[in-house]
């Protein structure tokens, strides 16, 4: 496959076939700020939270109901439900924060800090 010359701050993603059988051509993908930071510090999948420091992170697509999400300055929320949208590029979350339900849409590859709630 022809490999396109990517611009600075981008990386090449090889062609692949999705689970539903559709073919995706290779493309240049922008490297996010968090990925650049993680690669520079040799820390795969880490996010710097303001006021708290560096933490291991995971993609949104790996979240499960009941997991706790940590935000900047130490705020937290519990994942009530998670569902992918039609294309699978984004995920719709219902997060409980301070007793209120919030609907949130995040990219499925977005890195966030989360952990399983201990019972």
C-alpha positions in Angstrom: 0.0 0.0 0.0 1.2 3.5 -0.8 2.4 5.2 2.3 1.5 8.9 2.3 4.1 11.4 3.7 2.5 12.7 6.9 3.1 16.2 8.2 5.0 16.9 11.4 2.8 15.9 14.4 1.0 13.2 12.5 1.6 9.4 12.2 0.6 6.9 9.5 -2.2 4.4 10.3 -2.1 1.3 8.0 -5.1 0.2 6.1 -7.4 -2.3 7.9 -10.8 -4.0 7.7 -13.4 -3.3 10.3 -15.3 -6.1 12.1 -18.4 -5.4 9.9 -16.3 -6.0 6.7 -15.8 -2.4 5.6 -12.3 -1.5 4.4 -10.5 1.6 5.7 -7.7 3.1 3.6 -4.5 4.1 5.3 -4.5 7.7 6.6 -2.4 10.3 8.6 -3.7 10.7 12.2 -2.8 13.7 14.3 -0.9 12.8 17.5 -2.6 14.3 20.5 -0.9 16.5 23.1 -1.2 13.8 25.7 0.4 11.2 23.4 3.3 13.5 22.6 3.8 14.0 26.4 3.6 10.3 27.1 6.0 9.4 24.3 8.5 12.1 25.4 8.5 10.7 29.0 8.4 7.0 27.9 5.2 6.6 29.8 2.6 4.8 27.6 -1.0 5.8 28.3 -0.5 8.5 30.9 -2.3 11.8 31.4 -1.2 14.8 33.4 -4.1 16.0 35.5 -3.9 19.7 36.7 -3.3 19.9 40.4 -2.6 16.2 40.7 0.2 15.0 38.4 0.7 12.1 36.0 -1.6 9.1 36.1 -2.0 5.9 34.0 -4.9 6.3 31.6 -7.1 4.1 29.4 -9.1 4.6 26.3 -12.8 5.5 26.7 -13.8 2.3 24.8 -12.4 0.2 27.6 -14.6 1.7 30.3 -17.2 -0.3 32.2 -20.2 0.8 34.2 -19.3 1.3 37.8 -15.8 2.7 37.1 -14.7 6.0 38.6 -13.4 8.7 36.3 -10.9 11.2 37.8 -10.8 14.9 36.5 -8.5 17.8 37.0 -8.2 19.1 40.6 -9.4 15.7 41.9 -13.0 15.8 40.8 -14.6 12.3 40.2 -17.6 10.8 38.5 -19.0 7.2 38.4 -19.9 5.7 34.9 -23.5 4.7 35.0 -23.8 3.5 31.4 -21.7 3.5 28.2 -22.7 2.8 24.6 -20.9 3.3 21.3 -22.6 5.4 18.6 -23.4 4.1 15.2 -20.0 4.5 13.6 -18.1 3.5 16.7 -15.9 6.6 16.7 -17.5 8.1 19.8 -19.0 6.7 23.0 -22.0 8.1 24.8 -21.5 8.0 28.6 -23.9 8.7 31.5 -21.7 9.9 34.4 -23.0 10.5 37.9 -21.3 13.5 39.6 -22.6 14.8 43.0 -25.8 12.9 42.6 -26.6 14.3 39.2 -26.6 12.4 35.9 -24.7 14.0 33.0 -24.7 12.8 29.4 -21.2 13.0 27.9 -19.9 12.1 24.4 -16.2 11.3 24.1 -14.0 9.9 21.3 -13.5 6.2 21.7 -9.7 6.6 21.6 -9.6 9.5 24.1 -7.3 8.7 27.0 -8.9 9.3 30.5 -7.9 8.4 34.0 -10.3 5.8 35.5 -10.2 2.9 37.9 -12.5 0.2 39.2 -14.5 1.1 42.3 -13.5 -1.0 45.3 -16.4 -2.6 47.0 
